[in-house]
Amino acid sequence: MSFKKIGEVVETEQFLVKQELLSYKSSEPEGQAQVESKHVDSGLTRNPIKCDTCGKTFRYDCHLTKHVRVHTGEKPYSCSTCGKGFSQMINLKTHMRIHTGEKPYSCSICGKMFTFLSPFKIHVKIHAGEKPYSCSTCGKKFIMKSGLESHVKIHTGEKPHSCSICGKKFTMKSGLESHMTIHTGEKPYSCSTCGRRFRKKSILEGHVRIHTGEKPYPCSYCGNVFSRMVNLKTHMRIHTGEKPYSCSACGKRFSSFSGFKNHTRIHTGEKPYSCSSCGKTFTQRSGLETHMRIHTGEKPHSCGTCGKRFSDSSAVKKHMRVHTGEKPHSCSACGKRFSDMMKLKSHMKIHTGEDLHSCTICGKGFIQVNHLTRHMRTHTGEKPYCCSTCGKGFGDLSGLKRHMRIHTGERPYSCSTCGKTFSDLTAFKTHMRLHTGEKPYSCSVCGKSFIQMIHLKNHMRRHTGEKPHSCSICGKRFSHLTNMKTHMNSHTD
């Protein structure tokens, strides 16, 4: 269908609405209906009738009667379903479509149905490519005048709508209303398939397409399809190279607003998303949602090879390298390869001598700050992770996961040489060295090698003379715990 034809469709729809207005007159109050009908049928002209309140003039008495309700607030027509009042019958009839589900306006190009004429006309412009409103600053064009008015505020910096709780300002009222649900926790839109709830109707609509598989927005460059228009627009910038969002602090530019917002929080330190269970804060909502699965135990992503489940998709990708043996990240200094970037970054600090994170109590240094945090719990005794079966507490999540296998009997690590299975990865790796003969831990004094780090630490005490274990009865000191325990038996004999 040509765009000329689309215009004809819109004109036809407008004509039908006018006809519909005339047909509704019989539903108006009796006196008003007679007056209005008389004027409409006869087409007689008369002197303009003036509103006493604002001075606006009207051709017909019935039009003035309707207008006066703007000032008086009178709403004589009420919805029998929800009770909402209206000043005109036509508005009530249009409103009723919300309850009946009627969508009388249909796009002849794509078949999409609409309840109201206004969004239908806007939708038709998408097909026509019509964007009559242009920004005088950057030239960007818009289908709707309201879209241009909202966009202009990006240039002016105007943010007239502010949150009464945290003071955050917004360019649009809809942005503020959406933000307020962060404070209230309100999620009024529910998915009928999986029950998941959302703050915005538009997010729900995009989510539903996960279940239906619908991707109605294709890229004209590469043919890639998207479930949401906003995702297509962001994707298009890959082809155009457009990066409209610029950081005022460092000048870095971004193709998506969400990427820009997340980046600015590096400078501001803002972490607006807080965990209701433990209080941990996050810069991104997705980070909070992933974190919440620690508390709920939800693991929606599974490995297609072994069935192991994970709380987020990135963890599945990393896990798959266990099966494939892929180690895509290599050290530029020594060539050692790693399955994920975090392990490589930690390893690089060995070569660079980058600042270690030191324990303020014992002085021990750590490459990663999370390792220091975990170590500090050995001093504080904090054990935030508890077993739901027996109540035992652990200083880190990995310790809890290993412990849970005692209850489940899970032994996911199997030796390919002798078939022995293990519940713990470290024990599995140590066992494998018995077959390979690998002894990666070497003494810097005498060169003797060991399978485990703990064996090297015990050995080093021969050179240092360190005796950390003391008898509580006689005070004698020992370099190894086993020797002290043997000695303690001499007191009990």
C-alpha positions as a Python dict, from the first residue, in 0.01 Angstrom:
ca = {
    (1, 'M'): (0, 0, 0),
    (2, 'S'): (132, 351, -92),
    (3, 'F'): (177, 621, 172),
    (4, 'K'): (-79, 829, -23),
    (5, 'K'): (-326, 551, 45),
    (6, 'I'): (-232, 556, 415),
    (7, 'G'): (-323, 926, 425),
    (8, 'E'): (-658, 847, 268),
    (9, 'V'): (-716, 583, 540),
    (10, 'V'): (-650, 838, 813),
    (11, 'E'): (-883, 1094, 650),
    (12, 'T'): (-1152, 826, 625),
    (13, 'E'): (-1106, 738, 995),
    (14, 'Q'): (-1139, 1108, 1088),
    (15, 'F'): (-1459, 1134, 884),
    (16, 'L'): (-1600, 827, 1061),
    (17, 'V'): (-1524, 981, 1400),
    (18, 'K'): (-1712, 1297, 1299),
    (19, 'Q'): (-2005, 1081, 1191),
    (20, 'E'): (-1978, 894, 1521),
    (21, 'L'): (-1999, 1226, 1707),
    (22, 'L'): (-2326, 1305, 1529),
    (23, 'S'): (-2470, 963, 1612),
    (24, 'Y'): (-2397, 1014, 1983),
    (25, 'K'): (-2613, 1330, 2004),
    (26, 'S'): (-2923, 1122, 2073),
    (27, 'S'): (-2755, 1010, 2398),
    (28, 'E'): (-2706, 1371, 2524),
    (29, 'P'): (-2946, 1523, 2783),
    (30, 'E'): (-3283, 1588, 2618),
    (31, 'G'): (-3272, 1969, 2596),
    (32, 'Q'): (-2914, 1980, 2477),
    (33, 'A'): (-2972, 1708, 2215),
    (34, 'Q'): (-3262, 1906, 2065),
    (35, 'V'): (-3060, 2228, 2043),
    (36, 'E'): (-2751, 2063, 1899),
    (37, 'S'): (-2950, 1853, 1653),
    (38, 'K'): (-3128, 2161, 1533),
    (39, 'H'): (-2803, 2341, 1458),
    (40, 'V'): (-2631, 2043, 1300),
    (41, 'D'): (-2927, 1950, 1078),
    (42, 'S'): (-3015, 2297, 963),
    (43, 'G'): (-2660, 2430, 928),
    (44, 'L'): (-2795, 2772, 1030),
    (45, 'T'): (-2545, 3040, 1124),
    (46, 'R'): (-2584, 3280, 1412),
    (47, 'N'): (-2384, 3533, 1611),
    (48, 'P'): (-2099, 3386, 1825),
    (49, 'I'): (-2192, 3294, 2181),
    (50, 'K'): (-1937, 3403, 2443),
    (51, 'C'): (-1825, 3219, 2759),
    (52, 'D'): (-1870, 3449, 3059),
    (53, 'T'): (-1570, 3295, 3240),
    (54, 'C'): (-1290, 3301, 2982),
    (55, 'G'): (-1435, 3492, 2686),
    (56, 'K'): (-1401, 3207, 2435),
    (57, 'T'): (-1667, 3218, 2165),
    (58, 'F'): (-1877, 2939, 2014),
    (59, 'R'): (-2112, 2909, 1718),
    (60, 'Y'): (-2366, 2683, 1887),
    (61, 'D'): (-2527, 2673, 2232),
    (62, 'C'): (-2446, 2303, 2270),
    (63, 'H'): (-2075, 2372, 2221),
    (64, 'L'): (-2082, 2643, 2488),
    (65, 'T'): (-2269, 2408, 2724),
    (66, 'K'): (-1994, 2146, 2685),
    (67, 'H'): (-1721, 2409, 2725),
    (68, 'V'): (-1866, 2551, 3047),
    (69, 'R'): (-1808, 2210, 3208),
    (70, 'V'): (-1433, 2282, 3184),
    (71, 'H'): (-1485, 2562, 3435),
    (72, 'T'): (-1754, 2400, 3652),
    (73, 'G'): (-1592, 2055, 3659),
    (74, 'E'): (-1929, 1899, 3584),
    (75, 'K'): (-1903, 1540, 3456),
    (76, 'P'): (-2257, 1414, 3398),
    (77, 'Y'): (-2157, 1093, 3219),
    (78, 'S'): (-2006, 818, 3437),
    (79, 'C'): (-1864, 475, 3352),
    (80, 'S'): (-2083, 194, 3485),
    (81, 'T'): (-1774, -32, 3523),
    (82, 'C'): (-1520, 185, 3709),
    (83, 'G'): (-1721, 496, 3798),
    (84, 'K'): (-1495, 745, 3617),
    (85, 'G'): (-1682, 1062, 3516),
    (86, 'F'): (-1673, 1247, 3183),
    (87, 'S'): (-1795, 1585, 3064),
    (88, 'Q'): (-1902, 1451, 2721),
    (89, 'M'): (-2079, 1135, 2608),
    (90, 'I'): (-1827, 1079, 2326),
    (91, 'N'): (-1545, 1065, 2583),
    (92, 'L'): (-1736, 808, 2787),
    (93, 'K'): (-1799, 593, 2479),
    (94, 'T'): (-1428, 611, 2386),
    (95, 'H'): (-1331, 525, 2747),
    (96, 'M'): (-1556, 216, 2745),
    (97, 'R'): (-1323, 55, 2489),
    (98, 'I'): (-1069, 8, 2771),
    (99, 'H'): (-1317, -226, 2944),
    (100, 'T'): (-1461, -394, 2632),
    (101, 'G'): (-1124, -439, 2463),
    (102, 'E'): (-1262, -290, 2140),
    (103, 'K'): (-992, -173, 1898),
    (104, 'P'): (-1171, -18, 1599),
    (105, 'Y'): (-863, 127, 1428),
    (106, 'S'): (-652, -117, 1228),
    (107, 'C'): (-325, -46, 1043),
    (108, 'S'): (-361, -169, 685),
    (109, 'I'): (20, -212, 657),
    (110, 'C'): (99, -436, 956),
    (111, 'G'): (-247, -513, 1099),
    (112, 'K'): (-179, -363, 1442),
    (113, 'M'): (-501, -265, 1621),
    (114, 'F'): (-566, 50, 1825),
    (115, 'T'): (-827, 154, 2078),
    (116, 'F'): (-797, 528, 2005),
    (117, 'L'): (-752, 734, 1689),
    (118, 'S'): (-459, 945, 1815),
    (119, 'P'): (-208, 657, 1866),
    (120, 'F'): (-330, 504, 1538),
    (121, 'K'): (-242, 825, 1347),
    (122, 'I'): (99, 835, 1517),
    (123, 'H'): (159, 470, 1426),
    (124, 'V'): (77, 533, 1057),
    (125, 'K'): (353, 795, 1048),
    (126, 'I'): (605, 522, 1143),
    (127, 'H'): (529, 344, 815),
    (128, 'A'): (518, 669, 618),
    (129, 'G'): (850, 777, 767),
    (130, 'E'): (691, 1113, 840),
    (131, 'K'): (871, 1317, 1108),
    (132, 'P'): (741, 1673, 1081),
    (133, 'Y'): (895, 1807, 1403),
    (134, 'S'): (1264, 1898, 1389),
    (135, 'C'): (1505, 2002, 1667),
    (136, 'S'): (1658, 2343, 1587),
    (137, 'T'): (1974, 2257, 1784),
    (138, 'C'): (2078, 1915, 1649),
    (139, 'G'): (1832, 1855, 1363),
    (140, 'K'): (1687, 1536, 1506),
    (141, 'K'): (1333, 1473, 1378),
    (142, 'F'): (1028, 1347, 1562),
    (143, 'I'): (687, 1203, 1475),
    (144, 'M'): (515, 1386, 1760),
    (145, 'K'): (546, 1742, 1888),
    (146, 'S'): (557, 1610, 2246),
    (147, 'G'): (859, 1399, 2150),
    (148, 'L'): (1040, 1710, 2025),
    (149, 'E'): (948, 1906, 2340),
    (150, 'S'): (1088, 1631, 2562),
    (151, 'H'): (1404, 1604, 2347),
    (152, 'V'): (1475, 1981, 2362),
    (153, 'K'): (1518, 1949, 2739),
    (154, 'I'): (1834, 1742, 2676),
    (155, 'H'): (1992, 2056, 2527),
    (156, 'T'): (1850, 2303, 2779),
    (157, 'G'): (1918, 2077, 3077),
    (158, 'E'): (1569, 2151, 3205),
    (159, 'K'): (1443, 1896, 3456),
    (160, 'P'): (1118, 2035, 3598),
    (161, 'H'): (998, 1716, 3767),
    (162, 'S'): (1170, 1620, 4094),
    (163, 'C'): (1129, 1321, 4326),
    (164, 'S'): (988, 1421, 4666),
    (165, 'I'): (1177, 1136, 4835),
    (166, 'C'): (1535, 1152, 4700),
    (167, 'G'): (1530, 1481, 4507),
    (168, 'K'): (1630, 1328, 4172),
    (169, 'K'): (1512, 1542, 3879),
    (170, 'F'): (1361, 1436, 3547),
    (171, 'T'): (1290, 1602, 3214),
    (172, 'M'): (955, 1427, 3177),
    (173, 'K'): (671, 1356, 3419),
    (174, 'S'): (655, 997, 3293),
    (175, 'G'): (1022, 956, 3395),
    (176, 'L'): (942, 1073, 3747),
    (177, 'E'): (636, 845, 3770),
    (178, 'S'): (846, 549, 3658),
    (179, 'H'): (1122, 642, 3908),
    (180, 'M'): (875, 663, 4200),
    (181, 'T'): (804, 290, 4168),
    (182, 'I'): (1167, 229, 4276),
    (183, 'H'): (1078, 377, 4616),
    (184, 'T'): (731, 225, 4642),
    (185, 'G'): (834, -115, 4502),
    (186, 'E'): (515, -107, 4297),
    (187, 'K'): (506, -346, 4000),
    (188, 'P'): (150, -323, 3869),
    (189, 'Y'): (202, -510, 3542),
    (190, 'S'): (205, -889, 3559),
    (191, 'C'): (299, -1147, 3292),
    (192, 'S'): (10, -1391, 3245),
    (193, 'T'): (251, -1667, 3138),
    (194, 'C'): (516, -1671, 3412),
    (195, 'G'): (375, -1430, 3671),
    (196, 'R'): (676, -1198, 3667),
    (197, 'R'): (584, -839, 3754),
    (198, 'F'): (708, -513, 3603),
    (199, 'R'): (712, -142, 3683),
    (200, 'K'): (622, -35, 3329),
    (201, 'K'): (366, -161, 3080),
    (202, 'S'): (619, -118, 2796),
    (203, 'I'): (868, -347, 2976),
    (204, 'L'): (594, -609, 3023),
    (205, 'E'): (508, -592, 2651),
    (206, 'G'): (873, -647, 2561),
    (207, 'H'): (897, -932, 2814),
    (208, 'V'): (590, -1112, 2675),
    (209, 'R'): (774, -1149, 2343),
    (210, 'I'): (1024, -1375, 2521),
    (211, 'H'): (740, -1626, 2554),
    (212, 'T'): (586, -1566, 2210),
    (213, 'G'): (920, -1537, 2028),
    (214, 'E'): (783, -1234, 1842),
    (215, 'K'): (1047, -995, 1704),
    (216, 'P'): (859, -742, 1494),
    (217, 'Y'): (1140, -487, 1447),
    (218, 'P'): (1394, -583, 1173),
    (219, 'C'): (1721, -398, 1102),
    (220, 'S'): (1723, -267, 744),
    (221, 'Y'): (2104, -301, 728),
    (222, 'C'): (2177, -655, 848),
    (223, 'G'): (1833, -816, 890),
    (224, 'N'): (1876, -873, 1265),
    (225, 'V'): (1534, -867, 1435),
    (226, 'F'): (1435, -727, 1774),
    (227, 'S'): (1144, -765, 2014),
    (228, 'R'): (1146, -394, 2110),
    (229, 'M'): (1177, -76, 1901),
    (230, 'V'): (1419, 78, 2154),
    (231, 'N'): (1655, -220, 2104),
    (232, 'L'): (1642, -172, 1725),
    (233, 'K'): (1721, 199, 1760),
    (234, 'T'): (2018, 126, 1985),
    (235, 'H'): (2135, -149, 1747),
    (236, 'M'): (2116, 85, 1445),
    (237, 'R'): (2390, 296, 1600),
    (238, 'I'): (2633, 8, 1537),
    (239, 'H'): (2583, 74, 1166),
    (240, 'T'): (2564, 455, 1183),
    (241, 'G'): (2838, 497, 1444),
    (242, 'E'): (2618, 746, 1628),
    (243, 'K'): (2707, 805, 1993),
    (244, 'P'): (2466, 1075, 2109),
    (245, 'Y'): (2536, 1053, 2482),
    (246, 'S'): (2849, 1225, 2612),
    (247, 'C'): (2989, 1213, 2968),
    (248, 'S'): (3046, 1569, 3096),
    (249, 'A'): (3314, 1444, 3339),
    (250, 'C'): (3551, 1258, 3104),
    (251, 'G'): (3410, 1315, 2754),
    (252, 'K'): (3350, 947, 2678),
    (253, 'R'): (3062, 894, 2436),
    (254, 'F'): (2796, 624, 2432),
    (255, 'S'): (2551, 483, 2180),
    (256, 'S'): (2288, 391, 2440),
    (257, 'F'): (2141, 598, 2723),
    (258, 'S'): (2154, 304, 2965),
    (259, 'G'): (2528, 262, 2899),
    (260, 'F'): (2577, 636, 2953),
    (261, 'K'): (2380, 632, 3281),
    (262, 'N'): (2572, 333, 3413),
    (263, 'H'): (2902, 502, 3324),
    (264, 'T'): (2819, 830, 3503),
    (265, 'R'): (2778, 636, 3827),
    (266, 'I'): (3153, 562, 3814),
    (267, 'H'): (3209, 934, 3868),
    (268, 'T'): (2923, 996, 4113),
    (269, 'G'): (2961, 671, 4306),
    (270, 'E'): (2582, 639, 4295),
    (271, 'K'): (2444, 292, 4366),
    (272, 'P'): (2067, 338, 4361),
    (273, 'Y'): (1968, -28, 4371),
    (274, 'S'): (1976, -180, 4719),
    (275, 'C'): (1924, -542, 4830),
    (276, 'S'): (1638, -565, 5079),
    (277, 'S'): (1793, -877, 5236),
    (278, 'C'): (2154, -776, 5305),
    (279, 'G'): (2171, -407, 5212),
    (280, 'K'): (2433, -444, 4938),
    (281, 'T'): (2399, -170, 4674),
    (282, 'F'): (2445, -178, 4297),
    (283, 'T'): (2489, 69, 4012),
    (284, 'Q'): (2262, -132, 3781),
    (285, 'R'): (1923, -294, 3834),
    (286, 'S'): (2045, -605, 3650),
    (287, 'G'): (2325, -639, 3907),
    (288, 'L'): (2072, -631, 4190),
    (289, 'E'): (1844, -884, 4017),
    (290, 'T'): (2137, -1125, 3968),
    (291, 'H'): (2250, -1073, 4329),
    (292, 'M'): (1900, -1143, 4467),
    (293, 'R'): (1929, -1498, 4334),
    (294, 'I'): (2194, -1562, 4603),
    (295, 'H'): (1918, -1518, 4861),
    (296, 'T'): (1636, -1684, 4667),
    (297, 'G'): (1850, -1970, 4534),
    (298, 'E'): (1700, -1918, 4188),
    (299, 'K'): (1913, -2060, 3906),
    (300, 'P'): (1727, -2005, 3579),
    (301, 'H'): (2023, -2081, 3345),
    (302, 'S'): (2143, -2437, 3288),
    (303, 'C'): (2442, -2599, 3114),
    (304, 'G'): (2332, -2793, 2805),
    (305, 'T'): (2612, -3048, 2856),
    (306, 'C'): (2594, -3148, 3223),
    (307, 'G'): (2274, -2979, 3340),
    (308, 'K'): (2442, -2770, 3609),
    (309, 'R'): (2236, -2460, 3686),
    (310, 'F'): (2349, -2100, 3730),
    (311, 'S'): (2201, -1775, 3853),
    (312, 'D'): (2314, -1571, 3550),
    (313, 'S'): (2388, -1633, 3182),
    (314, 'S'): (2751, -1510, 3197),
    (315, 'A'): (2829, -1782, 3454),
    (316, 'V'): (2697, -2043, 3209),
    (317, 'K'): (2930, -1912, 2937),
    (318, 'K'): (3230, -1934, 3171),
    (319, 'H'): (3128, -2279, 3290),
    (320, 'M'): (3104, -2412, 2934),
    (321, 'R'): (3480, -2364, 2904),
    (322, 'V'): (3520, -2648, 3158),
    (323, 'H'): (3374, -2877, 2891),
    (324, 'T'): (3537, -2716, 2587),
    (325, 'G'): (3875, -2651, 2750),
    (326, 'E'): (3870, -2303, 2596),
    (327, 'K'): (4109, -2050, 2752),
    (328, 'P'): (4072, -1737, 2541),
    (329, 'H'): (4267, -1500, 2767),
    (330, 'S'): (4647, -1518, 2764),
    (331, 'C'): (4912, -1341, 2972),
    (332, 'S'): (5132, -1114, 2756),
    (333, 'A'): (5424, -1161, 2996),
    (334, 'C'): (5449, -1539, 3036),
    (335, 'G'): (5190, -1678, 2792),
    (336, 'K'): (4983, -1856, 3055),
    (337, 'R'): (4621, -1888, 2944),
    (338, 'F'): (4299, -1841, 3141),
    (339, 'S'): (3933, -1926, 3092),
    (340, 'D'): (3806, -1588, 3213),
    (341, 'M'): (3935, -1230, 3218),
    (342, 'M'): (3917, -1189, 3598),
    (343, 'K'): (4168, -1470, 3650),
    (344, 'L'): (4402, -1314, 3394),
    (345, 'K'): (4380, -970, 3561),
    (346, 'S'): (4460, -1123, 3899),
    (347, 'H'): (4753, -1315, 3748),
    (348, 'M'): (4895, -1001, 3578),
    (349, 'K'): (4950, -840, 3918),
    (350, 'I'): (5222, -1098, 3980),
    (351, 'H'): (5418, -945, 3691),
    (352, 'T'): (5326, -579, 3740),
    (353, 'G'): (5369, -574, 4118),
    (354, 'E'): (5046, -379, 4133),
    (355, 'D'): (4933, -265, 4477),
    (356, 'L'): (4822, -548, 4700),
    (357, 'H'): (4528, -512, 4937),
    (358, 'S'): (4668, -564, 5285),
    (359, 'C'): (4496, -688, 5598),
    (360, 'T'): (4511, -420, 5870),
    (361, 'I'): (4523, -687, 6142),
    (362, 'C'): (4788, -936, 6025),
    (363, 'G'): (4939, -755, 5725),
    (364, 'K'): (4871, -1034, 5475),
    (365, 'G'): (4841, -905, 5117),
    (366, 'F'): (4584, -999, 4855),
    (367, 'I'): (4565, -941, 4481),
    (368, 'Q'): (4187, -894, 4485),
    (369, 'V'): (3989, -684, 4731),
    (370, 'N'): (3716, -953, 4757),
    (371, 'H'): (3983, -1198, 4875),
    (372, 'L'): (4080, -949, 5146),
    (373, 'T'): (3711, -910, 5244),
    (374, 'R'): (3681, -1289, 5273),
    (375, 'H'): (4006, -1309, 5473),
    (376, 'M'): (3892, -1040, 5719),
    (377, 'R'): (3611, -1272, 5827),
    (378, 'T'): (3873, -1506, 5974),
    (379, 'H'): (3952, -1225, 6220),
    (380, 'T'): (3597, -1097, 6278),
    (381, 'G'): (3437, -1441, 6287),
    (382, 'E'): (3160, -1318, 6056),
    (383, 'K'): (2979, -1600, 5876),
    (384, 'P'): (2705, -1445, 5662),
    (385, 'Y'): (2624, -1757, 5459),
    (386, 'C'): (2420, -2017, 5646),
    (387, 'C'): (2321, -2372, 5553),
    (388, 'S'): (1941, -2400, 5532),
    (389, 'T'): (1962, -2768, 5633),
    (390, 'C'): (2183, -2769, 5944),
    (391, 'G'): (2237, -2398, 6014),
    (392, 'K'): (2617, -2406, 5986),
    (393, 'G'): (2763, -2066, 5890),
    (394, 'F'): (3037, -1985, 5638),
    (395, 'G'): (3256, -1686, 5566),
    (396, 'D'): (3211, -1712, 5190),
    (397, 'L'): (2950, -1841, 4946),
    (398, 'S'): (3181, -2100, 4789),
    (399, 'G'): (3228, -2258, 5133),
    (400, 'L'): (2852, -2290, 5172),
    (401, 'K'): (2818, -2443, 4824),
    (402, 'R'): (3088, -2705, 4903),
    (403, 'H'): (2921, -2782, 5235),
    (404, 'M'): (2578, -2830, 5076),
    (405, 'R'): (2717, -3125, 4882),
    (406, 'I'): (2749, -3311, 5214),
    (407, 'H'): (2370, -3301, 5236),
    (408, 'T'): (2297, -3356, 4866),
    (409, 'G'): (2572, -3616, 4812),
    (410, 'E'): (2668, -3436, 4492),
    (411, 'R'): (3021, -3514, 4365),
    (412, 'P'): (3044, -3327, 4034),
    (413, 'Y'): (3419, -3371, 3976),
    (414, 'S'): (3529, -3704, 3834),
    (415, 'C'): (3887, -3824, 3768),
    (416, 'S'): (3915, -3943, 3406),
    (417, 'T'): (4208, -4172, 3501),
    (418, 'C'): (4079, -4372, 3799),
    (419, 'G'): (3713, -4269, 3817),
    (420, 'K'): (3730, -4131, 4171),
    (421, 'T'): (3475, -3854, 4231),
    (422, 'F'): (3502, -3540, 4443),
    (423, 'S'): (3262, -3286, 4589),
    (424, 'D'): (3530, -3016, 4597),
    (425, 'L'): (3719, -2874, 4295),
    (426, 'T'): (4039, -2807, 4493),
    (427, 'A'): (4050, -3168, 4617),
    (428, 'F'): (3992, -3286, 4260),
    (429, 'K'): (4280, -3074, 4124),
    (430, 'T'): (4511, -3194, 4402),
    (431, 'H'): (4419, -3555, 4327),
    (432, 'M'): (4490, -3514, 3955),
    (433, 'R'): (4850, -3419, 4039),
    (434, 'L'): (4902, -3771, 4176),
    (435, 'H'): (4851, -3897, 3819),
    (436, 'T'): (5032, -3615, 3637),
    (437, 'G'): (5319, -3586, 3886),
    (438, 'E'): (5280, -3207, 3883),
    (439, 'K'): (5428, -3028, 4185),
    (440, 'P'): (5368, -2659, 4125),
    (441, 'Y'): (5479, -2529, 4467),
    (442, 'S'): (5858, -2499, 4507),
    (443, 'C'): (6069, -2403, 4808),
    (444, 'S'): (6276, -2089, 4732),
    (445, 'V'): (6548, -2206, 4976),
    (446, 'C'): (6618, -2569, 4882),
    (447, 'G'): (6411, -2613, 4564),
    (448, 'K'): (6197, -2902, 4691),
    (449, 'S'): (5856, -2917, 4520),
    (450, 'F'): (5513, -3000, 4658),
    (451, 'I'): (5167, -3091, 4526),
    (452, 'Q'): (4985, -2859, 4768),
    (453, 'M'): (5057, -2508, 4899),
    (454, 'I'): (4990, -2620, 5259),
    (455, 'H'): (5272, -2876, 5229),
    (456, 'L'): (5510, -2603, 5111),
    (457, 'K'): (5407, -2378, 5402),
    (458, 'N'): (5472, -2656, 5653),
    (459, 'H'): (5808, -2732, 5489),
    (460, 'M'): (5920, -2365, 5499),
    (461, 'R'): (5904, -2374, 5879),
    (462, 'R'): (6211, -2599, 5875),
    (463, 'H'): (6406, -2313, 5722),
    (464, 'T'): (6247, -2028, 5919),
    (465, 'G'): (6226, -2211, 6253),
    (466, 'E'): (5869, -2089, 6295),
    (467, 'K'): (5668, -2285, 6553),
    (468, 'P'): (5313, -2145, 6551),
    (469, 'H'): (5150, -2424, 6755),
    (470, 'S'): (5198, -2423, 7135),
    (471, 'C'): (5093, -2668, 7406),
    (472, 'S'): (4834, -2509, 7636),
    (473, 'I'): (4963, -2714, 7933),
    (474, 'C'): (5342, -2683, 7926),
    (475, 'G'): (5395, -2415, 7661),
    (476, 'K'): (5618, -2624, 7433),
    (477, 'R'): (5600, -2505, 7071),
    (478, 'F'): (5576, -2704, 6747),
    (479, 'S'): (5607, -2629, 6377),
    (480, 'H'): (5327, -2873, 6280),
    (481, 'L'): (4982, -2920, 6428),
    (482, 'T'): (5004, -3300, 6413),
    (483, 'N'): (5321, -3294, 6625),
    (484, 'M'): (5152, -3080, 6886),
    (485, 'K'): (4848, -3311, 6901),
    (486, 'T'): (5079, -3611, 6951),
    (487, 'H'): (5257, -3421, 7230),
    (488, 'M'): (4927, -3331, 7398),
    (489, 'N'): (4851, -3702, 7437),
    (490, 'S'): (5158, -3734, 7664),
    (491, 'H'): (4983, -3513, 7919),
    (492, 'T'): (4668, -3725, 7915),
    (493, 'D'): (4853, -4060, 7952),
}
